[in-house]
Amino acid sequence: MNKRQRISIAVVIVTGIFLGGLILIWNKAPSPDTPHEVHDEAAATGAHEDHETSNHPATERRAGQEPGKGPRGGKLFIKDGFGVEVTIFEKGVPPQLRLYLYENRKPLPPTAGKVTVTLSRLGAPAQIFNFKPEADYLLGDQVVEEPHSFDMAIAAEHDGETFRWGYSQVEARVAMPEEMLKSNGIEIHTAGPATLKLTLKLPGEIVFDEHTIVQVVPRLPGIVDAVNRHHGQHVQKGEVLAVIESMMLADLRSQLFAARKRLGLARITFEREKQLWEEKISAKQDYLTARQALVEAEIASDLALSKLCTLGVRPEAIYQERDLSRYEIQAPIPGLITAKAIAQGQTLKEDTAIFTIADVSTVWAQITVYAKDLDVLKIGQKAKVKATAIDVEGEGEISYISALVGAATRTATARIILDNKDGRWRPGMFVTAELVAEEIQVPVAVSVNAIQTLNDWSVVFGRYGEHFEARPLKLGHSDGKMVEVLSGLSAGEQYATGNSFIIKSELGKAGASHDH
């Protein structure tokens, strides 16, 4: 091998060693755009890896500097060798900002710089985050509220220099112009103060009004000739329920007829004696005797008539009846026949209960009241009553609260009077009574029908210009119509109600929801 060949071989070897060293150095330097080993490290630390983009295709990037991905799985902003990686950590804690500092891609201690992050959201004041050193990162002093839809402004100071970055993202937001709102029937309300009427719901049952139940008895002994009305039928006052043949009635009618004839004779005698006395033909004593006989005849006639009227015999029918023993048993009140104990040919005593009639123009809702709720109820208190099986509801007043609590059930009983002229309420129906237990004033409330569920959040969709954006809420008391908002929406903010589920479906179509 000559000298020239040896030199060529040496040059090739040296060049190979140099190139190999460059490759090794290049591979050791971490690239912000290379996801190699980022997923494992982010999972180990619990960081919300690329919260807004990589694992959340439903989130849209907006205008601003496009960050890379940092070693912790967050967004890495770099300028002049200095870098800030922004992560949202939410493993076991409310979402918090954690920042990591780098210089020339090498980690810096958290004390090496001062950073401020400002988040601007729709319809809310800017949220400024300050940070303090914690382990190997800077920890934000506030919670990053959902949804993570905001404009982010980062200001950092390091070695006397100031660095600024910006980034925007959208989550759980959808555009919907006014004409689309009208076509979909979506209404816009404004959150604000409200009076919530907290209700107490108690079980119960519809029963007859005991004050309107009447037992019908013949009041005369006799034999049943006809039965005109039966169990379950409605009757009017004075309607004939049954007819009996009564010898006692025939005797009473005979006494009346005899008394009326004696009365007529006494009246004629009195008129004659009066005329004779006035003409000085007869003595005054005869006139006085005739007058006394007339008075006694009137008394006897009135007494016989009163006995028949007491038995329910109509005066106009007394002289029309050819059969003196025929007795019509009439309904004393209008109502429903709830019981019947009479049959044709039966022999009845005067005190036998043959019909039970209940006036159902009013009924009671008999309510079960638990001992702990007794203080809420008051006589005269309004209550709404709803049937459990059918669509019937009404309003009434509490008329009675029992003074005793049952030893076995530990409950008391209350009654609510319900108007039932239209016959909607039927005894035996199960009902639920709603009473206002308390009225409270709340500073912010929204309509119950505006609440939607989105990714385990209870949300309303706030209206901001032509956009709707989900607002996760912390809710408080509710009266079934309005619900108290403890956090998530401020008084004066507009929100969607009435068909707000359409907005949720539009979010699904646009892929604009948060995906945990």
Stockholm file with secondary structure:
# STOCKHOLM 1.0

chainA/1-516         MNKRQRISIAVVIVTGIFLGGLILIWNKAPSPDTPHEVHDEAAATGAHEDHETSNHPATERRAGQEPGKGPRGGKLFIKDGFGVEVTIFEKGVPPQLRLYLYENRKPLPPTAGKVTVTLSRLGAPAQIFNFKPEADYLLGDQVVEEPHSFDMAIAAEHDGETFRWGYSQVEARVAMPEEMLKSNGIEIHTAGPATLKLTLKLPGEIVFDEHTIVQVVPRLPGIVDAVNRHHGQHVQKGEVLAVIESMMLADLRSQLFAARKRLGLARITFEREKQLWEEKISAKQDYLTARQALVEAEIASDLALSKLCTLGVRPEAIYQERDLSRYEIQAPIPGLITAKAIAQGQTLKEDTAIFTIADVSTVWAQITVYAKDLDVLKIGQKAKVKATAIDVEGEGEISYISALVGAATRTATARIILDNKDGRWRPGMFVTAELVAEEIQVPVAVSVNAIQTLNDWSVVFGRYGEHFEARPLKLGHSDGKMVEVLSGLSAGEQYATGNSFIIKSELGKAGASHDH
#=GR chainA/1-516 SS CCHHHHHHHHHHHHHHHHHHHHHHHHHHSCCTTCCTTHHHHHHHHTEETTTTTTTCTTCEECSSCCCEECTTSSEEEEETTEEEEEEEECSSSSCEEEEEEEETTEEECGGGCEEEEEEECTTSCCEEEEEEEETTEEEEEEECCSSCCEEEEEEEEETTEEEEEEEEEECSEEECCHHHHHHHTCEEEECEEEEEEEEEEEEEEEEECGGGEEEECCSSCEEEEEECCCTTCEECTTCEEEEEECHHHHHHHHHHHHHHHHHHHHHHHHHHHHHHHHTTSSCHHHHHHHHHHHHHHHHHHHHHHHHHHHTTCCHHHHTTCSSTTEEEEECSSSEEEEEECCCTTCEECTTCCCEEEECTTEEEEEEEEEGGGGGGCCTTCEEEEEESSSSCEEEEEEEEECSCCCTTTCEEEEEEEEECTTCCCCTTCEEEEEEEEEEEEEEEEEEGGGCEEETTEEEEEEEETTEEEEEECEEEEECSSEEEEEESCCTTCEEEESSTHHHHHHHHHHTCSCCC
#=GC SS_cons         CCHHHHHHHHHHHHHHHHHHHHHHHHHHSCCTTCCTTHHHHHHHHTEETTTTTTTCTTCEECSSCCCEECTTSSEEEEETTEEEEEEEECSSSSCEEEEEEEETTEEECGGGCEEEEEEECTTSCCEEEEEEEETTEEEEEEECCSSCCEEEEEEEEETTEEEEEEEEEECSEEECCHHHHHHHTCEEEECEEEEEEEEEEEEEEEEECGGGEEEECCSSCEEEEEECCCTTCEECTTCEEEEEECHHHHHHHHHHHHHHHHHHHHHHHHHHHHHHHHTTSSCHHHHHHHHHHHHHHHHHHHHHHHHHHHTTCCHHHHTTCSSTTEEEEECSSSEEEEEECCCTTCEECTTCCCEEEECTTEEEEEEEEEGGGGGGCCTTCEEEEEESSSSCEEEEEEEEECSCCCTTTCEEEEEEEEECTTCCCCTTCEEEEEEEEEEEEEEEEEEGGGCEEETTEEEEEEEETTEEEEEECEEEEECSSEEEEEESCCTTCEEEESSTHHHHHHHHHHTCSCCC
//
